[in-house]
Amino acid sequence: MGSEVGAQAARARALAVLRIRGRALAVALLPAAAAVILVAGGTSDHLVGPGWDAARAVVSAVALVVLLAAGVIALVVARARPAVSPTVPIAEDAAPDLYRLVRDLAERLDVPAPSAIALTPDCDSWLEDRTHPAHGPPAREERDELAGAAGGRHRRTAAPVLVIGSPFLWWMRVGELRAVLAPVVAGTGPSAQPDIAAARRFVRGLDAAVATAADRGRCPAFRPACAGIGWVARLLLRSCRQHAAEMERGVAAAAAERAQAVDYGVRIVAQEQVGLAYAGWDRLLTRVALPAWRMGRWPSRLDAGVVAALTELSRRDRLAEGFASRLGERPACDLLEEPGTVDEAASLLAARLFHGGPAECGPDWAPVDWSEYPEEVVDRKWRTDAARLHRVLDALGVRRAPDPTVHDPNGPTLTRVLDHLTAPDRDDQESSDAGAAAASPAATSDADTGAKRLSRDPATLDAEAEAGADADLHPDEDTPRTPRTAALAARLSAELAREDAAAPPAPAPGASPSGQAGPDALWDVDALPLFPLQPPRTERELLTDHVTAMVCCAAMDTAGAQPGLDWLDGPTLLVGGERATDLAPRVLSLVEDGDPDPLRAWLSDLGIRPEKPVRLV
């Protein structure tokens, strides 16, 4: 460790953490020390008598119990498995140029090189210690170093693993990636300092012990003992939390100070690309990947999609000229031998972390290429939503007046939807009002939004619907503003809840998202998704999405429109090869105000025939 101010402060805080560990050990040994004194006094004929004999027996028993408890706690802290971030491991033979870049960077910074490299489907990079025995055997080079140091006075600490955000590799250039990784790699220097390494192991052990004690399924027969272990671990963790936080701040400050001499000017530009990559990645996941995941398909080239999304953003913002010169440089993904394979593994891991999909591909969970996305995801999504919309209309008893020019007046037509949302009172108003009353709890309470309905039992929804038949309508920003649209939206929400409840359980996850055993098999697959992107959609959003899907189906079947992919907004309708704009606002005005004029004018301009039935899934 260097002489940076932050490094010295980090070592001071590490010593404070180790002093807390020493005090805890001293407290555990105190009864044993008292027992030794009493026993020694008795054998030397100094502390004799019935009172001293009783004191020796009591103190010895207490010392034995305390030592046994301390040994159990120490064993749990030492053997508890620390949390490991789910990542895609990158072997050296799969990315020799990337390993060479990182080692050259470490040599220039005069710090140990990371022991391995892994990718995470997120816009972040960090160092992660995986030297715990539960994390698997060390690499061959690491074993050689440890064997060579075994005969010395101090055992060398294995270097941590460098975790790199996969979007960085595809969006950043090689020089930018090097500049971004410089402060991260510089952190291996403080990690090799013995006091800091020991303090980190102690804190990680306490954190893992708390998690182990809180897992009731792991030790159901010893819950009182687990509760005691958890209490002691939490007490120690609270005692050293402030020192540990200041230690990590000192490590970060020391790493940043040491990295200032490496590509400082490039790092300023690269930091701008970090924020841009984060924005593009978030938009790609929520607008493009999430609809595919909900359809049982996972895009297999998410990282390549980030480049397309950010390029499209630069084109729309009239920054294409500056970005074009930048994109002419070598991308960091060229440092990988097989970037497509790595991108696919990172994409599957992203689907598991953010949506909770299974580890293996199957008929209901298959990869989809970007060229197949419009047909496999967009078209299928719209027709599925349109079919659900007409099923709900059937359940509400919605019927159209007979029209001799239409073959099936009650078929899946856009006219049927528009008439229901905009027609004045008719003879079937009572049946529609009955449907609205049946679904009124979801539309009458500010608390019963669609986000809550989708997570509740369908039987409970029906019971509450019958009980709330005469509730008043209080529209808000999450609920449609008319009784007719509120009833339809509530029924759509209930239908989605029933579909989710009837869906078969996901298959058991495999050992590793990358198909390999090792550190990545240690994260808790039962808690998927670990980072859900967003809560379920509100009722107004559900209704708008379903009506929009019906409009798009009518456009495709009667006017020759095609499904498309917009890198920033997800599914889009292509009319004559051009993106159909302002469709969502027109549908939203229809849903909220019952005004069909903007939508009907748009349909007329495009030659869409809403009276014609459409094909449904």
N, C-alpha and C positions, 0 to 999 in steps of 0.2 A: 504494500500500500504506500502511496506517495505521501508527500508532505503537504497536500492541500488542506486548507482549513476545515473543509467539510469532512475530510477523512479523519482528522484528529477528533473532531466533535463526534463522529460516528463511533469511533473506538471508545471514547469516554462513555457514551450512552450504552455501548455493548457491555462495558465493565459494570455499569450500574445494573443491567439485567442479570449479569452473572452473579453480582452480589446478592440480588434477591434470591437467586437459586441457592447460593451458599447459606443464606439465612434460613430458607426453608429446610435445608439439610440439617442445619444446626438445631432447629426446633425439633426435628424428628429424632435427633441423637441425644437431646437433652435428658429425657427420662432414662435412656440407657446409661448415660454418664452418671446420673444420680444413683442408679442401681449399682454400678461398678464401685462407686465410692462407699456405699453402704455395705456391700459384700466384702470389700477390702478392709473396711473398719472392723467387721465381725471376725474375719480371719486373723487379724492382728490384735484381737482382744481389746480394742479401743471402744467400739460401739456394741456393747453387749447388754443384754436384758430383754425382757418380754416385749417392751415397746419397740426397741430397735429391730427385734426379730419380725414383729408384725409389719413395721415400716419396710424392711427388706423384702418381705413377701409381696406387699402391695405394690411397691415401686417396681420390683422386678416383673410382676405381671403386667403393669401398665407399660413398662418399657418394651416387653415382648409384643404386646398388642400394637403399640405405636410403630415399632420397627417392622412388624408384619404389614401393617397398613401402608407405611411409607414405601416398603419394597414393592407392594402391589401397585401403588400409584406410580412409582418410578418406572416399573415395568410397562404399565399402560402408556405412559408418556413416551417411553423410548420405542415401543413397538407399534403405537397407533399410527395408522397410515395417513400421512398428510395429503391434503387435497391436491390433485393434479389437473391442470387445465386440459380439456380435450383438444388434441391437436393432430395434425397429419405429420408423422415423422418423415424426414428427408435424409436418406442415406447419403454418404459421401460420394458413392459411385453414381448416384442419381443427379448430383449437382456438384461436380468437382470445381467448377468455376466459382460457384457461390461460396463454397468452403474456402477456396483460395482467397477470395475477396475478404472474407471475415477474418481469416488468419493474418493476412497482410495488414488489415486494419488494427488487429490486436497487437501485432508486432510494432506498428508505428506508435501506438498508444502506450507501449511497454506494459501490457497487462496480459494475463493468461488468456488463451483463446477458448471460446466456449467448447464444451465437450461434444455437443451435437447441435443440429438445427431442426426446427419443426415449424410448421405453418399453422396459423389459426385463421378461421374465416371471420376476421374482424380487422378494423383499421387501428391496430395497436401493435406494439412490440415491447418485449420485456425479457428478463432473464428469470429462469425458473430452476430451482434446485431440485434435482431428482436423484439425490444420493442416498435416500432412505432405502434400506434393504427391500422394502415392499415394492419399490419402483423397478426392480429387475436388476440383473447384473450389469456392471459398467462395461463400457466399450473396451476393446482389446488394448488400445493405446492407454486408456485410463487405468486398466489393470496393471499394465507394465509400469506406469509411473508409481502406482501405489505399492507395487511389489518392490521397486527400487528404493522407495522411501521407508519401507517397513523397518529396516535396520537402523535408521537414524533416530534422533531424539524426538522429532516432530513428524507426525503423519501429515502428508500433504492433503489439502482439501480439494476434492474433485471440482472442476469448473462446472458452472451451471449450464443449462440448455438455453440456447438463444431461440426465442419464439418470435416469428415475424408474421405480421399481418399479410395474408395472401393477396388482398387487393393492391398492396404496395408493389408487389413484384410485377404486376401486369400494368399498372398505371405509371409508375415511376421509371425514370431512366436509371442506368447503372450508377452514374455519378450521384444522382439524387438519393438513391437507396443507400449508398455508402455514407453520405453525409447524415442521413437520418439515423443510421445504425451506429454511428460513432459514439454518441453519449450512452447508448445501451451497452455496447461492447465494453466501453470503459468501466462499466460497473462490475466487471469480473475482477478488477483489481481489489476493491474493498471486500468482495466475496471471498477472496483467498486469505484475507487476514484472519488468523486463528480465533481471536476474541469475537470478531463480528460473526464468523461462521458458527461458533459455539452458541452465541446468543440467538442467532436465527434458528438453529436447530431446536433450542429450548422453547422458543416461542411457537414454532410450528408444531412441536410435540404437544404443547399445552392446548393449542387450538384443535389438533386432531383428537386429543383425549376428551375434550368437551363434546366434540361431534360423536365420538364412540359412546360416551356415557349417555348421550341424548337418544341414541338409537335403541329404542325399547325392544325391537325385534331381535337385536343382536345378543342381549343377555336378559331374557325374560325371567329366568330363575334367580337372578342376582340383582334385581332392581334396586334394593336398598344399598347394596355395595356400589352399583353404578351411580346412584344419586350422590353418594359420598365422594366418589372419585370426581364426578362432575363438579361438585361444589368446591373441592380443593383446587381443581384445575382452573375454574373460573376465578377463584380468589387470587391465585398466582398470576393469571392472565391480566386481571385488572391492576394488579400491583406493578407490572412491568409494561403495561400498554403504552403509557406516555413515553417511557424511555425507548421502547421499540420503535414508536412512530418517529421520534426525533433521530434515532439511529438511521432509519431509512431515508429521512430527509437529508441527513449528512452524507450518506452514500450517494444519493442523487446529485447533491451539490458538488461532491468531489468528482463524480463522473462527468458532469457537465463542464466543470473547470478544466479537467484534463482533455476533454474532447474539443476545446476551443481552438486548438492548434491544427485541427484536421478539417479541411474543407469548410472553413467557417462561412465564407461567402456563399458557397453552394447550399449550405444548410438553411440559410434564410429563405432562399427560393424554394427549397424542398419542403419547408414547413407549410408554405402556402399550398403545395400539392397534397399534403396530408389532410388539410381541411377539405379540399376539393374532393379527394378520394372518399373521405368519410361521407360527404353529402351524396355523392353518386352511389355509393354502396348502400346507404340507407334507402334512397329512392328506388334502387333496383330491387331490394328485398321486399319492400312494402308494396310497391306498385306492380312489379313484374313477377317476382318469384312466388309471393304469397298466393296469388290466384292459381298458379300451377300446383303448388303444394296442396291447396284445398281440393284440387281435382285428382289427387293421387299421382301427380307427375312432378319430378324435380328437375329443373334446368341443370344440365351437366357442365355448363361453361359459364358460371356466374362471374368469375374473375375477368374473362374476356368480355362479358357483358358490361362490366364497369367501364372498360375503355370505350365501348360503343356509346354508353349512356353519357359519359363525360364529353366525348367528341360531339355528340348531338347537342349537349348543353352549350358547348362553345360555339357551335354553329348558330344556334338560336340567339345567343347573346352577342353575336358578331365579334367573336374572339378567335375565329377559326384561323386567321392568318398567323397570329402569334403561336397558337397551339400547333399548327401544322409544322412550323420549324422545330418545335420541341419534340414532336412525335417522330421526327426524322432521326433522332438519336436512338441508340441501342436500348431497347427496353430491358428491364431487370429480369423478366421471365426468360430471356435468352440464356441466363446463367443456369437454367435447369436443362437436363438432357431430354426429358419428355414433359414439357409444360402442359400438354393436354391431359395426360394421366393425372398429374398433380392437381390440375384445375378440377377434374372430375371428383377426385377424392375430397378436396376442400368443399366442393359444392354439395356433396352428399352429407358431409359433416355439418355444413350450414343448415341444411334442411332438417337434420336431427336436432340441432341446438335450438333453432328458432321456431320449428314447427312440431318436432317430435316424431318424425317418420322413423320407420324401421331401418335396421342396418343393412338388410339384404334387399335386392331388387325382386319384384314379383309382379303379377298381373295388375295389382292395385297400387303399385309403387314402382314406377319405371322412369328411367331418365328420358329427357326430351331435349332434342337439339334446337337451337334457335331457329333454324329453317323450318322445323316442324311445329314450332310454338303456335302460330296462328291457327293451324288446322287442328292440332291435338289438344290445345288448351282453350284458345279464345272461342272458336266455334262451338266446342263442346260445352264450355261454361255458359255461353249465351243460351243455347238450346236447352240445357238443363234448367236454368233459371226460368226460361219461358214456360217449360213444361210444369214446373212447380207453381208458377203464377196461375196457370189455367186449372190446375188441380185445386188450388185454393178457391178460385172463382166457382168451380163446381161445388165445392163444399159449402160455399155461401149461398148456393141456390141462385146464382146469377144466370138469367136467361135473356136472350135478345128477342125482339119482336120478329116474327117470321118474315123473311124477305124472299120472294120468288126468284130473284136473280142470283141468290147465293145458294150453293149446293148444301152446305151445312151451316145454318145460321148460328149454331152454338159451338162451332169448331174453333180451333186455335187461331183466331184472327186478331190483328191489332185493333180492329174496330170494336171488337167485344170489350177489350180493355179500356179503350177511350170512352166508350159509351158508359161503362160502369163508373168511371171516375168523374165524368162530366155531365151525365144526363140528369135532368130535373126529376122531381118525384114522379114515380110511375106506379102501376098496380103492384109491382114487386118491391115497392119501397119497404113494406113490412118485413119481407124476408131478409132484405139487406140490413134493415135496422136490427133484426133479430141476430144476424151474424155479427153486427157491430157490438150488440150487447153481450153476446157470448164471448167476445174477445176484448171487452172493455177494460178489464183491469190493466192490461198492458198499455192502453191508450189514455187512461184516466188518472194515473198517478205519476207524479214527477219521479218517484223512486223506481217504478216498474218500467224501466227502459228496456230496449231490445238487448242491451248488453247483459242485463240480469236474466232476462227470459231465456236466452240461449244456454245458460248454465244451470237451469232448473229442470225438475222432472216434468215431463209432459202431462202425467196424470194430475199433478198439482196445478198445472196451468188450466186444465179443463175444469177442475173443481172451483178454482178462483174465478173462472169465467162465468160459471153459473151463479156464483154468489154475488157477483158485481154487476148484475144486469141493468140496474138503474143508476149506475154511477154517472156523474157529469164528466164532460170532456174538458180537460185543461191542457191545451197544447203548449208545448215548450219547444226549445230548439232541437230536441231529439225525437219529437213525436209529430206525425203529420197533423195538419191543422183542420181537417174536415172529418166528420164522423165516418164518411164512406172510406176515405183513404186510411184513417186510423184503424178501422175494422180490418181492412185488407192487409195492412202492415202487421197488425197483431197476429193475424192468422198465418202470415208468412213466417213470422218469428216462431210461432208454435210448431209449424211444419218443419222448420229447420231443427228445432229441438228434438222432435220425434225422429228425424233422420239421424241425428247424432246419437240418440239413445239406441236406435236399432242397428247402428253400424257395428260390424264385427270388431272384436278387440284386435289391436295391432299385434303382429307376431313378436315373439320374444326377441329382444335385441341380441346381436352377436357380441363377441368378445371385444371387438374394436371396430370403430367406424371405418378404419382404413383396411380392415380385413387382416390385421396383424396382431399378434399378441405383444404385450409389453406395457409400457407406462400408460398408453392411451386406453388400456382396458380397465383402468382403475376408477374412472369417474363413474358416478352413480347414474346408470342408464334408466333406473326406475323413476327418476325425477324429470324426465323429458316432457316438454321442452324446457331447457334450463333458462332460456332468454326469449320468452314469447314476444313477438313483434308488437302486437297490439291487441286490445280486447275485442270481443265480438262486435260486429257492426250494430248501430242503433236501428230502430224500426224505420225511421225515415230513410236512412241510407239503404236499408234492405229493399224497401219498396221502390226507391229510385233506381237501384241496380236492376231489379227485376223488370220494371217497365222499360228501362233502357235496353235490356237484353231482348225484350219482345220487339222493340223498334228495330234493333239491329238484325234480328232474324227476318223481319218483314223486308228490310232493305236488301238482304242477301238473296231472299227467295223470289222477290218480285221486281227488283231493280238491278240485279247483277252486282251488288256491292260485295266486298270481300273482307274477311277478318284480317287484322294486321297487328303488328307489334310496335308500340311506341316505347322507346327505351326509357323515357322519363315518366310516362303516365300509364304504361301497361297496355291492356287490350284496347284496340282502337279499330274503328270502322273505316275502310278504304273505299271511297266512291270515285271511280275512274282513276284509281291509282293514287288519289290524294286523300289525306286524312280529313274525315268529317269533323268540322269544328263546331263548338257551341252546342253539341247535342245534349250533354248533361245539364246545362242551365235550362234548356227548353223542357226537358223532362221534369226537372225539379220544380219549375213554375207550374207545370200541370199537376204534380203531386201536391204541392202546397196550396195553390190557389184554385185548382180546378179549371184553369184557363187553357184550352186546347189550341187556341189560335196560333201561337208561335210554332208549336209542333206540327200542326196540320199544314201550315204554310211551308214549312221545311220539307214535309213529306211530299207535298204537291210539286215543289221545285225539283225534287230528285226523281219524280216519277214513281214513287212507292205506292203500291195499291194495298191499303190497309184492310180491305175487305177479303183479300185472298188468304186462305189458310197457309200456315207455315209448317215446316217440318220440325218436329220436336224429337228430343232424345227419349 
